[in-house]
Amino acid sequence: MNFQQSWIEPPELCFPYQDEIRSGECGQGYAMRMAIGNGMVGLPWVKHALGKTHSAVLNAGDAPYLAQWFGASVQLLEFALERLTRGRREQGFSYAGQTLGRQYFLTRSFPRVCPDCLRELGHCRIAWDMALTVACARHRRVLLDRCPSCLRALSWNRPGLDLCSCGFAFKMEDVPETPTASELFLARVIDQRMDDFGSPECGPGAAGVATDEATEALSALLRNLSLDGVMRIVYALATAATYDLDSQIKRERGSLSKARQTVAIAAAFSVKAAYLDATVLRTQRPTVLVDLLIDVAASSRASPEDLSFAHSMLGWLMANASRSGWGARHASLSQRELF
């Protein structure tokens, strides 16, 4: 349908195929599913109707229009779409009922999928939008972020949930790589926090869950943290690992590759952190790492568990400041009253 040739304005449209957004379904995936179900060209049509650019992402402000067109509850759509704080993601935002403090915690412009979930459930899961969700705990596989046929990154503007823009249909055998224990564990933790196929038993030792020393340490550190706390601590551990004197880390480029590397190095470094082992950090600018933790204390939304762990990790880092040399250069950080 071409709006320029239609007597009906976009806000007044109401399509014949209507459905409620499903539990665990992401908002952009819902809009894609409904547009395709009504014979439209997926999200490109929706974005055009909303006056958005081809590369834009949908947010909570679009919920009333989507609800009018496709029949979902406005409240449920707002829940499944990103709500910005003061209009800027850098100032914090909420997603799926979770308040998050860093824009890179989400990866809504770079979709990832599990072909098995798409075939079984018929929708895109909301947990896939979290940057550190790199595996499907349900099917124990690494998520797909590139087309196995054309090798291009997946796009939200593709013509079908399980189709690439080139027309290739994703299959379960397209991702032969097995996820690590830490990747599966973190996927379960995020699923649980977002109520997306979460299980009360998501830690090492749960039935059918593989484990290793790094995953055990990561589990001990993340226990009882909020989703924001989990994301901050994993990124803080990964940052500390890159600062470690013994590290030899070459950063990956792709969104999924970078996330997998972040999980891997955070899990490995968590063994040091869990036992508060001495470490030497080589850096002239530790503030990226320290700010991740200090921001937890500054947040009125942080849980007691988030505050307690951030305090412990800051104390551990400050105890190592003299060995690393940056404590003297940043004495104000070690003297700052954090809590």
C-alpha positions in Angstrom: 0.0 0.0 0.0 1.2 3.5 -0.9 0.1 6.1 1.6 0.5 8.9 -0.9 -2.2 7.1 -3.0 -4.4 6.2 -0.1 -7.3 8.2 1.4 -6.6 6.7 4.8 -4.0 8.3 7.0 -1.5 5.9 8.7 -2.9 6.5 12.3 -6.3 5.4 11.1 -5.2 2.1 9.5 -6.4 -1.2 10.9 -5.3 -4.4 9.2 -7.3 -7.6 9.0 -4.7 -9.9 10.5 -4.4 -8.9 14.2 -2.7 -10.5 17.1 -1.4 -9.7 20.6 2.3 -9.4 21.1 3.5 -12.7 22.7 5.2 -13.3 26.0 9.0 -13.0 25.3 8.5 -11.4 21.9 10.5 -8.3 21.1 8.6 -5.3 19.8 10.5 -4.9 16.5 10.0 -8.6 15.8 6.3 -8.2 16.5 6.0 -5.3 14.0 7.9 -7.4 11.4 5.7 -10.5 12.0 2.4 -8.5 11.7 3.5 -6.5 8.7 4.5 -9.7 6.9 1.3 -11.4 8.0 -0.7 -8.6 6.4 1.2 -8.8 3.1 3.5 -5.9 3.7 7.2 -5.8 3.1 8.2 -6.3 6.7 9.7 -3.5 8.8 10.6 -1.2 5.9 6.9 -0.6 5.4 6.3 0.0 9.1 9.2 2.5 9.3 8.0 4.3 6.2 4.5 4.6 7.7 5.9 5.9 10.9 8.1 8.5 9.1 11.3 6.8 10.1 14.5 6.2 8.2 15.4 2.8 6.8 18.0 2.3 9.5 15.9 3.5 12.5 14.8 1.3 15.3 11.3 1.3 16.8 10.7 2.7 20.3 7.9 3.0 22.9 6.6 6.1 21.2 5.6 4.0 18.3 3.4 1.7 20.4 0.1 3.5 19.9 0.4 3.3 16.1 1.4 -0.4 16.1 -1.4 -1.2 18.5 -4.0 0.5 16.2 -2.7 -1.2 13.1 -2.1 -4.7 14.4 -4.3 -5.2 17.5 -1.8 -5.5 20.4 -2.1 -3.8 23.8 -0.3 -0.5 23.9 1.0 -1.3 27.4 2.5 -4.6 26.3 4.0 -3.0 23.2 5.6 -0.2 25.3 7.0 -2.9 27.5 8.7 -4.7 24.5 10.0 -1.5 23.0 12.8 0.7 24.2 11.8 3.7 26.4 14.5 6.4 26.5 15.2 8.6 29.6 15.0 12.3 28.7 15.1 11.3 25.1 18.6 10.1 25.1 19.8 6.5 25.5 23.1 7.8 27.0 21.1 9.0 30.0 19.6 5.5 30.6 16.6 3.7 29.3 14.2 0.9 30.1 13.7 -2.3 28.1 11.4 -5.2 28.9 10.8 -3.9 32.3 14.5 -3.5 33.0 16.3 -0.2 33.6 19.7 -0.2 31.9 22.4 2.4 32.2 24.6 1.9 29.1 23.6 2.2 25.5 25.9 -0.6 24.4 24.0 -3.1 26.6 21.5 -3.4 23.8 22.1 -4.4 20.2 18.8 -3.6 18.6 20.3 -2.6 15.2 22.2 -5.9 14.8 19.7 -8.8 15.0 20.6 -12.3 16.1 18.4 -15.3 15.8 18.1 -18.9 16.7 16.6 -20.7 13.7 15.2 -23.4 15.9 13.3 -20.9 18.1 12.0 -19.1 15.0 10.5 -22.3 13.7 9.2 -23.5 17.0 7.8 -20.2 18.4 7.2 -18.1 15.3 8.6 -14.9 16.8 11.9 -13.1 17.6 12.8 -13.4 21.3 13.3 -10.2 23.3 16.4 -11.6 25.1 18.2 -11.7 21.7 18.4 -7.9 21.8 20.7 -7.9 24.8 24.3 -7.5 23.7 25.7 -10.3 25.8 23.2 -12.9 24.7 25.3 -14.8 22.2 23.7 -18.3 22.6 20.3 -19.9 22.9 20.1 -21.8 26.2 16.9 -23.4 25.0 18.6 -25.2 22.0 22.3 -24.9 23.2 23.6 -23.2 20.1 25.4 -20.0 19.2 23.0 -17.4 17.7 23.1 -16.6 14.0 24.1 -13.0 13.1 25.2 -13.5 9.5 23.6 -15.2 6.6 25.4 -18.6 5.9 24.7 -18.0 2.2 25.6 -14.4 1.3 27.7 -13.9 4.5 26.2 -10.5 5.1 25.1 -9.3 8.6 21.4 -10.0 9.3 19.1 -7.0 8.9 15.8 -6.1 10.6 14.7 -5.1 7.1 14.7 -8.7 5.8 11.6 -10.1 4.1 10.8 -12.8 6.7 11.6 -13.8 10.3 13.7 -16.8 9.1 14.8 -15.3 5.8 17.9 -13.3 4.9 17.5 -10.3 2.6 19.1 -12.4 -0.1 16.2 -14.9 0.2 18.1 -17.7 2.0 16.1 -19.6 4.6 17.9 -20.2 7.9 18.2 -23.8 9.0 19.1 -25.5 12.3 22.3 -26.8 10.8 23.5 -23.4 9.8 25.3 -22.8 13.2 27.4 -25.9 13.9 29.5 -24.2 16.6 28.8 -25.3 20.2 28.5 -22.4 22.7 30.8 -22.4 25.8 29.6 -23.2 29.3 29.9 -19.5 30.2 28.0 -18.4 27.1 25.1 -20.7 27.9 25.2 -19.7 31.6 25.0 -16.0 30.8 22.2 -16.6 28.3 20.2 -18.4 31.0 20.9 -15.5 33.5 19.6 -12.9 31.0 16.6 -15.1 30.0 15.7 -15.3 33.7 16.0 -11.6 34.3 13.8 -10.8 31.3 11.3 -13.6 32.0 12.1 -15.0 28.6 12.1 -18.8 29.1 13.9 -18.2 32.4 14.4 -21.0 34.8 15.0 -20.8 38.6 17.9 -23.1 38.1 20.1 -21.3 35.7 23.4 -21.6 37.4 26.2 -24.2 37.2 25.1 -27.5 38.7 21.5 -27.2 37.4 20.3 -30.2 35.5 21.9 -30.5 32.0 24.0 -27.3 32.5 27.6 -27.7 31.7 30.1 -26.0 34.0 33.8 -25.2 34.4 35.9 -23.2 36.8 35.3 -19.9 35.0 31.6 -20.4 34.8 31.5 -21.3 38.5 33.4 -18.1 39.4 31.1 -16.1 37.1 28.0 -17.6 38.8 29.3 -16.7 42.2 29.9 -13.1 41.2 26.6 -12.5 39.4 24.3 -14.2 41.9 21.3 -12.1 42.8 22.4 -9.1 40.7 19.9 -7.2 38.6 20.1 -7.3 34.8 21.8 -3.9 34.8 24.2 -5.2 37.5 25.0 -8.3 35.5 25.8 -6.3 32.3 27.9 -3.8 34.2 29.9 -6.5 36.1 30.6 -8.6 33.0 31.8 -5.6 31.0 33.8 -4.4 34.0 35.5 -7.9 34.3 36.2 -7.9 30.6 37.7 -4.4 30.8 39.8 -5.3 33.7 41.1 -8.4 31.8 42.2 -6.2 28.9 44.1 -4.0 31.4 45.7 -7.0 33.1 49.5 -7.0 32.6 49.6 -10.5 31.4 46.8 -10.1 28.8 47.4 -10.5 25.1 44.0 -9.7 23.6 43.2 -8.7 20.1 39.7 -7.2 20.0 37.1 -8.7 17.6 35.1 -6.5 15.3 31.7 -8.0 14.6 28.9 -7.4 17.1 28.4 -11.1 18.0 32.2 -11.8 17.8 32.9 -8.9 20.2 30.2 -10.1 22.6 31.5 -13.6 22.6 35.0 -12.4 23.3 33.7 -10.1 26.1 31.9 -13.1 27.7 35.0 -15.3 27.3 37.6 -12.9 28.8 35.2 -11.8 31.6 34.6 -15.4 32.6 38.3 -16.1 32.6 39.1 -13.0 34.6 36.2 -13.8 37.0 38.4 -16.5 38.6 40.8 -13.8 39.8 38.0 -11.6 40.9 36.1 -14.3 42.8 39.1 -15.1 44.9 40.3 -11.4 45.0 43.7 -12.5 43.7 46.4 -9.9 43.2 46.6 -8.5 39.7 48.5 -5.7 38.0 46.6 -3.5 35.7 48.5 -1.7 33.0 46.6 1.4 32.0 46.8 5.1 31.9 43.0 5.5 32.0 41.3 3.2 34.4 38.2 5.4 34.5 36.3 3.4 31.9 36.5 0.4 34.3 35.9 2.3 37.5 33.0 4.3 36.1 31.1 1.1 35.3 31.2 0.4 39.0 30.8 3.9 40.4 27.6 4.4 38.3 26.0 1.5 40.2 26.5 3.4 43.4 25.1 6.6 41.9 22.0 4.9 40.7 18.9 5.1 42.8 17.6 2.0 41.0 20.6 -0.3 42.0 19.7 -3.3 44.2 21.5 -3.9 47.5 23.2 -6.8 45.8 24.4 -4.6 43.0 25.7 -2.0 45.5 27.5 -4.7 47.6 29.3 -6.3 44.7 30.3 -3.0 43.1 31.7 -1.9 46.4 33.7 -5.2 46.8 35.1 -5.0 43.3 36.0 -1.4 43.6 37.8 -2.2 46.9 39.7 -5.0 45.1 40.7 -2.8 42.2 41.9 0.0 44.6 43.9 -2.5 46.6 45.7 -3.3 43.4 46.2 0.4 42.4 49.6 0.7 43.9 50.9 -2.4 42.0 49.4 -1.1 38.8 50.7 2.4 39.2 47.5 4.2 38.3 46.4 4.6 41.9 49.0 7.4 42.4 47.9 9.1 39.1 44.3 8.9 40.1 44.4 9.4 43.9 41.1 11.1 43.9 39.4 7.8 42.9 41.0 5.9 45.8 40.0 8.6 48.2 36.5 9.1 46.9 33.6 8.2 49.2 31.7 5.8 47.0 28.9 4.5 49.3 
